[in-house]
Amino acid sequence: MLLSLSKIIQTTDGVLPFETSLDLHDLRFGDICPVQEPVLVKGTVRNTAGVLVLDALLTTNLHGVCDRCASDFEREIAYQVHAVLVRELENEDEADEWTFLLENDCADLDEILTTAFVLNMDSKLLCKDECKGLCFRCGKNLNDGDCDCRPEADPRLAVLGQLLKDK
């Protein structure tokens, strides 16, 4: 979706609200495509002292397999996006990933928001932020409770363990 910004480019403190959705069902993350539902986007582009700033909120549900506990999950996510829109880049090699180029005073929202979504995704897909994972000995999902495995003794204290075993 192209968003024409010609109305606010010359107007200091001009604001242009927008709403859209992205179809990212074919976005691969490892071996899966976790975005099965549309990504809903609501935001504004504001001219602040001649600088065009895009602020948006991206929301959707992720569907996947947790990288820690291997459970299937569905989890709602929301990413806040702040980006700067410019007519030209002085040095393309030094531009940061949150600066986007306008084409004919239009912002390509699909490109900007897809890039923002990918940059905001965590490197691991987790069912929840505080996922405890699996026990490395017995394989029990520690989110369901503690396992019956005994903790390993510190090898530096093994001699003391032998003394207790003998009694």
C-alpha positions in Angstrom: 0.0 0.0 0.0 1.4 3.4 -1.0 0.6 6.2 1.4 0.7 9.7 -0.2 2.4 12.2 2.1 2.1 15.2 -0.2 -0.5 16.8 2.2 1.8 16.9 5.2 5.3 17.2 3.7 5.0 21.0 3.5 2.9 21.4 6.7 4.8 21.5 10.0 2.9 19.5 12.6 0.8 17.9 9.9 -0.5 14.4 10.9 -1.8 11.7 8.6 -3.4 8.6 10.3 -3.6 5.3 8.6 -4.8 1.7 9.1 -3.9 -1.3 7.0 -3.2 -5.0 7.3 -0.3 -7.1 6.0 -0.5 -10.7 4.7 2.7 -12.3 5.9 1.5 -16.0 5.8 4.4 -16.9 3.5 7.1 -15.3 5.8 9.4 -18.2 6.8 11.0 -18.3 10.2 13.3 -21.4 10.2 11.1 -24.3 9.1 7.7 -22.7 9.8 5.5 -19.8 8.8 4.4 -18.4 12.2 2.2 -15.6 10.8 -1.0 -17.3 9.7 -3.4 -14.4 10.4 -3.2 -10.8 9.0 -1.0 -8.4 10.8 -3.2 -5.4 11.8 -1.5 -2.0 11.6 -2.7 1.3 13.0 -0.5 4.4 13.0 0.3 7.9 11.9 2.9 9.8 10.0 3.7 13.2 11.6 5.7 16.1 10.2 7.8 17.2 13.1 9.9 20.3 12.2 10.3 19.0 8.6 11.1 15.4 9.6 8.5 12.8 8.7 8.1 10.3 11.5 6.0 7.1 11.2 4.6 5.6 14.4 2.6 2.5 14.3 1.4 -0.5 16.3 1.5 -4.0 14.6 -0.6 -6.8 16.2 -1.2 -10.4 15.2 -1.0 -13.9 16.6 2.0 -16.1 16.2 1.5 -19.8 15.7 4.5 -22.1 16.1 6.5 -24.6 18.1 8.4 -23.3 21.1 12.1 -23.4 20.7 12.6 -24.3 24.5 9.8 -26.7 25.3 8.8 -27.9 21.9 5.1 -27.3 22.6 2.7 -25.9 19.9 1.5 -22.4 20.8 -0.5 -19.5 19.7 0.5 -16.2 21.2 -0.6 -12.6 20.6 2.2 -10.1 19.8 2.3 -6.4 19.4 5.3 -4.4 18.1 5.7 -0.6 18.3 7.3 0.9 15.2 9.1 4.2 15.0 10.7 5.1 11.6 11.9 8.2 9.8 10.8 8.8 6.2 13.1 10.8 3.9 13.1 12.1 0.3 16.7 11.3 -0.2 19.6 9.7 1.6 22.9 11.5 1.8 24.9 8.4 2.3 23.0 5.1 1.8 25.8 3.1 3.4 25.4 4.9 6.7 21.6 5.0 6.8 20.1 3.0 9.7 17.5 0.3 9.4 14.7 2.6 10.7 15.2 5.2 7.9 13.1 4.7 4.7 13.1 6.4 1.4 10.0 8.0 -0.1 9.2 7.5 -3.7 7.3 10.5 -5.3 6.3 11.7 -1.8 4.7 8.3 -1.1 5.7 5.8 1.6 5.5 2.1 0.7 3.8 0.9 3.9 4.1 -2.8 2.9 7.9 -2.6 2.6 8.3 -0.5 5.7 6.0 -2.5 8.0 7.2 -5.9 6.8 10.8 -4.8 7.5 9.8 -3.5 10.9 7.9 -6.7 11.7 11.0 -8.9 10.8 13.4 -6.6 12.7 11.2 -6.8 15.8 10.8 -10.6 15.9 12.7 -12.4 18.5 15.5 -14.8 17.3 13.7 -17.6 19.1 10.0 -18.4 19.0 8.8 -19.0 22.5 5.4 -20.0 23.8 5.8 -17.4 26.6 8.7 -15.1 27.7 9.2 -17.1 30.9 9.2 -20.6 29.3 11.3 -23.0 31.4 12.0 -25.5 28.7 12.6 -29.2 29.0 14.6 -31.1 31.6 17.9 -32.0 30.0 17.9 -35.4 31.7 14.4 -36.7 31.5 12.8 -34.4 28.9 9.8 -33.3 31.0 8.3 -30.0 30.1 9.2 -27.9 33.2 6.3 -25.5 32.5 4.0 -28.3 33.7 6.0 -28.7 37.0 9.3 -29.8 38.4 10.7 -33.2 37.4 11.9 -36.0 39.7 15.5 -35.7 38.6 18.1 -35.2 41.3 20.4 -32.2 40.7 24.0 -33.2 39.9 26.5 -32.7 42.7 29.3 -30.2 42.1 32.3 -32.4 40.9 34.5 -30.4 43.3 32.5 -31.9 46.2 32.5 -35.5 44.9 34.9 -36.6 47.7 32.5 -35.4 50.3 29.7 -37.3 48.6 31.8 -40.5 48.8 32.2 -39.9 52.6 28.4 -39.7 53.1 27.8 -42.8 50.9 30.1 -44.8 53.2 28.1 -44.1 56.3 
